[in-house]
Amino acid sequence: MKGNELIREGDQCLLNTYARYPILLVRGEGVTVWDSTGREYLDFLAGLAVCNLGHCHPKVTKALTEQANQLIHCSNFYYIGPQVELARRLCEHSFGERVFFCNSGAEAAEGAIKLARKYSKEHHGDGRYEIITMENSFHGRTMGALSATGQKRFHKGFEPLLPGFTHVPFNDLDAVAQAIGPHTCAVMVEPIQGEGGVNLPSPGYLKGLRELCDQTKTLLIYDEVQVGMGRTGKLFAYEHYEAPPHIMTLAKSLANGVPIGAVVTTEEVGGAFAPGNHGTTFGGNPLATAVGCCVVETLVEDGVLENCQEMGEYLLTGLRDLKERYTFITDVRGKGLMCGCELAFEGKEIVERCMERGVLINCTADKILRFLPPLIVTRGEIDRLLATLDAVFAER
Ligand SMILES: Cc1ncc(COP(=O)(O)O)c(C=O)c1O
């Protein structure tokens, strides 16, 4: 079937949950993807912060095919070698001591919410079940993760939400201090808000949250689904801020595109789960975790984090130069290769103009152009993005 026919058929048989662009992507290599007509695009979205090592990285493809030839799936009733190995590596590189594997970011949020409630029940009694999350946060689309998400536009049509979630403004320690009460069991936060608009924490914010949590015996949960696995130039974003959490969720780029999620926690908090409390059929299966092992190793050992730091600075400098020249750019911000460019108007049209010129970018929170390229991106590729933006901005 031709690309156009598939697109038409997709409109007839898929649930209408995405406002898709009429492009059918069929191949990828590094930072480049190709559509069904053979047209080439530079991918500054990386499958939405998923393909951090780029498309079809040879080491990832090798790990995937080798494992596919060995054992794709078996039940968690048995031990799974790559699962144990990936858990060990994640713990080696983080505050973590115990890991639960699942299949997505939303599922990781669900696991974290359940773990926080269970731990608090066991240690503080039945009354502590509430979780404080941030306005403009995003934690996923399942009912628990959706209730945690602090954006009304995602809630609309799905009420009543799960009870037990309070939303306070991001970067406001006093608001959290006031919200923590006798029913609070956890505070859940993205170290840098992604979908909410690439919002960075103010100096001392995460450290302040950790201190507040320690004082009130509240658990601190970081959602590192988007910012984790090297995106900010360190393996985990919290490493920039000297304030580890008690629980961390991961997904997206953990296996560079093979579905996976993880809940990482301490021995003490993890001890609240016993056999039968939580589980999932596919979570931690040999295929996804074998690729996850390869991803962690490649990020750490192949200079990918260093490239992310260097290219992140280069991209931010280029975006700041554009800001000097175009007054409708109201802010440029980011950390590593998670960068945002805030416009004085809605950015949808800019995204479309860039796509017409062969560059894929994203716009979030209406006005924030978001750049999330693979962490292996080169100066030349960033130059191409900046030249494209310049040309598109100049047309306005
Ligand atoms: C910070 C954050 N948490 C959770 C999620 C949900 O992840 P998933 O789409 O894999 O369920 C996302 C997805 O964009 C996210 O950015």
PDBQT file of the ligand as one rigid body, heavy atoms in Angstrom, charges set to zero:
ROOT
HETATM    1  C1  LIG A 401       7.393  13.740  32.439  1.00  0.00    +0.000 C 
HETATM    2  C2  LIG A 401       6.521  12.684  31.828  1.00  0.00    +0.000 A 
HETATM    3  N1  LIG A 401       5.972  11.754  32.625  1.00  0.00    +0.000 NA
HETATM    4  C3  LIG A 401       5.195  10.775  32.133  1.00  0.00    +0.000 A 
HETATM    5  C4  LIG A 401       4.916  10.703  30.785  1.00  0.00    +0.000 A 
HETATM    6  C5  LIG A 401       4.032   9.611  30.264  1.00  0.00    +0.000 C 
HETATM    7  O1  LIG A 401       4.806   8.678  29.588  1.00  0.00    +0.000 OA
HETATM    8  P1  LIG A 401       4.103   7.625  28.594  1.00  0.00    +0.000 P 
HETATM    9  O2  LIG A 401       3.601   8.406  27.425  1.00  0.00    +0.000 OA
HETATM   10  O3  LIG A 401       5.200   6.682  28.256  1.00  0.00    +0.000 OA
HETATM   11  O4  LIG A 401       3.006   6.989  29.361  1.00  0.00    +0.000 OA
HETATM   12  C6  LIG A 401       5.470  11.657  29.921  1.00  0.00    +0.000 A 
HETATM   13  C7  LIG A 401       5.166  11.621  28.476  1.00  0.00    +0.000 C 
HETATM   14  O5  LIG A 401       5.368  12.555  27.751  1.00  0.00    +0.000 OA
HETATM   15  C8  LIG A 401       6.289  12.681  30.448  1.00  0.00    +0.000 A 
HETATM   16  O6  LIG A 401       6.834  13.600  29.675  1.00  0.00    +0.000 OA
ENDROOT
TORSDOF 0
